[in-house]
Amino acid sequence: MPNMITIAVDAMGGDNAPAEIIKGAVLAVGDKKDIKVVLTGDETVIRKELSEYNYDKERIEIVHAPEVITNCEAPVLAIRRKKNSSIVVACNMVKSGEADAFVSAGSTGAVLAGGQLIIGRVSGVERPPLAPLIPTLTGVSLLIDCGANVDARSSHLVQFAKMGSIYMENIIGIKNPRVAIVNIGAEEEKGNQLVKETFPLLKACKDINFIGSIEAREIPNGGADVIVSEAFVGNVILKLYEGLGGALVQKIKTGMMSTTRSKIGALLVKPALKETLKDFDASRYGGAPMLGLNGLVVKTHGNAKSTEVRNSILQCVTFTEQHINDKIKKNLNTEQII
C-alpha cells in the first residue's frame, strides 16, 4: 500500500485491553484512509474482538504475540526474557522498519525499556523523555519529562527543551514556542541544585525561546508552551493535573444536582459547559511520545479507553509526516545510531 503509515499497537496492554484497544484501532482506521494498524498480541483473542466490528480488513493486521508483560515484572528483565510479548514484537517491527510507530497502554517501564533497548536512541540523545500534551486556558503545553528519567542531569533537561521546541513548532504549529523550567519561584537564583545548574544553560541556548522559570500554578494558565522538568516533578504535576481536573468536574456535577434551582440552571448551561470541559479532556490529545528514539513510541494511559487509543494512533501520523526524528537529529547535528 503506497504512502501508507503503519502503526503497531499493543493489543494486550492496559487496564481495558484488549476490548478498548481494538475498538480504538478500528476507530482510527475508519477516521483516516492512509494508515494501517498492526495489532500485536494473542491472535485468537484479537480475532474474537475484531469480529464485533466492520472494518477494512486490509488495513488491520494481526501479528501473533502470545506473551504479555505485566506491571508487576521488572521491565528490562521482562523485555529480555519475553521475546514473544506484544510489546517486544511491536518494538521489533519499528526497529526493522515494518512499522513507523508503536502505541501501547501497557507497562510504562517495559515500553520505555523496549524503546531504548530495541529501537534505540538517536545518536547524541542522552535520555529520551516522555512528553504529553496537557490542556491549558490558551490551548496546550508540552510537559517534558513526565516519567522516563527520574534522576536527570542538567544536560538532559537542555536536550528536553530542544526536542520539546521542535515538537511544539512542527506538531502543534506554535512558532518559536516559549520554553520554561519548573521552579518554586520566578527568580533565577531559586530552585534545587538541578534547576540552578540547568537555568543558565537554557538561558545560553540560542535555538530555543527560553523565558525563565515557571511555577506550577502558572502551567494551567498557559504560561509556557514547553514545560521542562525531570521525570519525578513532571509526573507529580501530570497526576495532580489529572486528579484535580476529575475532582473539579465531579464537584461541579454534584453542585448542579443539589437543588431544584441548580438543576434548572444545569439544563441551561449544560451544552456550553460540556463544550468547555471538552478542551480539558486530556484523552483528546493522545498519548505521550517518547522523543529522541530511532522510531516513534507513544505511551498512552494504562486506563485508556478507545477514544484515547484512536487519538494516540492518529497522533503518530502527524509525527511521521512532519519527520520529527529527522529534525531532532539535525538540531543535535548528529547521525542516527542502531
N, C-alpha and C positions, 0 to 999 in steps of 0.2 A: 504494500500500500504506500504509494509515494506521498511525501510530505506528512506522514502520519507520526504523531508524537506518542510514544509508548510509555505508559506508567505502570510499574509493578506495584501491586497493592497487597499488603499482608492481610489476607482474609481471616486469619485466626487470632490476630492481636487486638486487645482491648476488652473492656467490660461487656460490650454489646456485640462482640463477634460471635458467629460470622454474619448474623442477620443484617445488622445495620451497616456493616462494612460493604456487604454485597449490594444492598439497596443503594448505598451511596455511589457505588461504581456504576450501577445501571442508570442512575440519575445523571451522572457525569457524561456517560456515553450518549444519552438522549439529548443533553444540552449542547454538545459540541461534536461536530461531524469529523474532525480531523484528529481524534485521539483514539488510542487503543488501550484497553486496560488488561493487564495480565494479573489474575488472582492467584497468589501462591498459598498453598495450604492443602488440607485433606480433600482430595478430588471428589469423593463420594458426598461429603458434607456440602461442599460448594455447589455441586450439580443439583442437589436437592433444593437448596435455597434459590438457585437461579431458575428452577422450574416454575417458580411462582410469578415470573416476570416475562414480559415480551420485550425483546431487545435485539439489537443487531448482532447475530451470532459470530460474525466475522470480526467484531471489534471488542469482544470479551473472550479472553482465552484463560484456560486453567493450566497451571503448572503444579503438578503434584508435589507436595512437601509434607510428609506425614508427621514430622516432629514440630513441637511448639515450645518456645522459650517462655517461661513464666516470670513474673515479677520477683519470685522467691529465689531465683537462681542467680549465681554470680555471673554478671554479664559477659566478661571476657572469656571465662571458662566455658560458658554455655555456647558462645559463638564458635569457639574452637572445637567443642565436642559434638554439637548438634549441627552437622553439616547439611542435614536434610530438613532443617527447620524452615518455616515460612519466611523468617527474617533473613537468614543466611542465603537462601535460594534467591530471594529478591535482590539482595545486595550484590550477589554474583552476576545477576542479569545486568545491573547497572555497570559493574566493572567491565564486563565483556562487551558492552555496547548494545546488548539485546533490548535494554530499556533505557529511556532517557532520565527516568526519575523513579524514586521509591517512596511510597507513603505507608506509614504504619501508626496504629494506635496502641501498639504493644509495649513491651518493656522499654522504658526510656533508656536505661543503661545498655541494654542489648542493641538497640537501634544506634546509639552513639558509638558503641564499640564496633558494630558492623560497619558503620560509615567510615571510621578511621582505619580499622584493620583490613577490611576487604576493599572498599572503594578507594581509600587513600586520600591524603591531603594534597592540595595544590602546593607545589614547591614554594617554600618561603612562608607559608601559613603555619604559625606556631601552634595555635589551638583553634579548631573550628568551633564557633559559638552557635547556640540555638537562638533564633531571632523571630519571635512572634510579633505580629501587628496587634496593637491594643487600641481600643476606641478612645477618643478624646472629644472635647467640645468643638474642636475645629476640624476633626477628621480622624486620622490615625497617626500613631507614632510607632516606631520600631524599638522594642526593648531587647537589648543585646548586651550581655548574655543572660538567658533566663534559666539555665540549668545544666550546661555542659562542663563548665570549668570553675569549680568552687575555689580553687587555690590559684587564681590567675595572677600574672605579673603585669607590670605597667606596660611592657611591650605588647602583651596580648591585648590589652584594652585599646591601645593605639590602633592595632590591626582591626579590632572590632569596629572602631569608629570609621575606619576607611571602608570596610566591607559594608557596613550599615548605610553609609552615604551612597555607595554605588547602588545598593538595593533600592533605597527610597527614591533615588533620582530616576532609575530605569523602570522599576515596577510600579511605583505609585505616581511618578511623574512630577515630583517636587524638585524644582531646580534649586541647586545649591542648598540642600537640606541643613537645617540647624542641628548641630551636634552638642549635647551637654552630658556631663558626667554626674551621676547621682552622688549627692553630698548632703551633709547635715546643715549646710548653710550656704549662702551665696558667695561668701568671702573666699578668696583664693587660698588663704592660709588655713582654712578649716578642713576637717576630714581626717580619716585614718591614714596610716603610712602609705597604703596603696594609692589612695586618691591624691595625696600630696606629691607622690612620685609621678603620677600619671598626668596631672593637671598641666605642668609646664611642657610636657612632651606633646600633648594635644594642642596646646597654645602655639607651639612652634610648627605644627603641621600646616603646610601651605595648600594642601589639596583637600582640606575639609573646612567647613564653616563652623568652627568651634565657638560657642557663645558662653562657655564657662560652666559653672555648677548649676544643678537643678535639684531643688528639694522635692521630696515625694509628693507633697500636696499640690505642686505645680504640674505634675505629669497629667492628671485628668483634664487640666485646662488647656493642654496642647502647648506647654511651654517650650518644647523642643520636638524636632522630628525624629532624631535618633537619640535614644536614651542609653548611655553606656554604663555598664556596671559589671562586676564579677558575678558569677552564677548564684552565689548564696543570696546576695542582696536582690538580684534580679528575680529570682524565684519567689522570694518573700513578697516582693512588690506584685508580681503576677498573681499569686494565690490570694493575697489580700484584695486585690482589684476584683478578681472573680467572685470571691466570697462576699465582699461588701456590695457588689452590684446585685447579686442574687438576693441578699438580705433586704436591700432597699426596695426592690421590686415587690418582694413579699409583703413588706411593711405597707407599701402604697396600696396593694390589693386589699389587705386587711382593713386599712383605714377607710377605703371606699365602700366596704361592705358593712361598716359598723352601725350606721343609722339609715333610716328611710331616706332622709335628705341626701346623705352621701351616696346612696345607691342611685338616686335620680341623677345626681351630678356625675357619677361614674359613667352612666349611659351616654351623657352628653360629651364627655371628654375622652371616652374610650378610643374612638378612631384616631384622634390626634396623639394620644398617649402611646398607643400601640405603635404608631409610625415613629415616634420619637425614641422609644425604647429599642426599636429595631437597630438603630445606629449604635447602641451599646451592647449588641449581641456579638460577643467575640467569635462565635462559631461561623459567622458570615464571612470572616476573613481567612478561613482555612487554618492550617497548622503552622508550626514553627519550622522554617527551613534551617538546615544545618549548613551554614555558609563556609566556603573555603575547601570543599571537597572536590575530587575529580569528577563527581556526578552529583545530582541533586537528591538529597534525603529530606523528607518532610515528616516531622513528628507531630501527630495530632493528638488531642486529649485522649486519655485512656477511656473516658466515658463518652467519647464522641458518638453522636447519632448520625444518621445518613446525610443530613444537610451539611454537617461539618466535613464529613468524608468527601462528599461531592466537591465542596469548595476547596478542599486540600488538593484534590486531583486537578481541578481547573487551575489552581494556583501554579501547578507545575508547568502548565502550558505557557503562561506568560514568562516565567523564569527561563524556560528553554528558548522561547522565541527571542528574548532580549539578550541571550548569550551572557548571562550574569557571570558565570565562571570565567569566561574569556576576559571579561572586563576586570575581574578581580586579579587575574594573572597579569594583565597589562599594567594595572595600577601598582602592583608589587614588583613589576619589572623582573618577573621570574618565569621559569618554564615548568611545565607540568611534570610531576613525578608519577611513578607507578606504585 
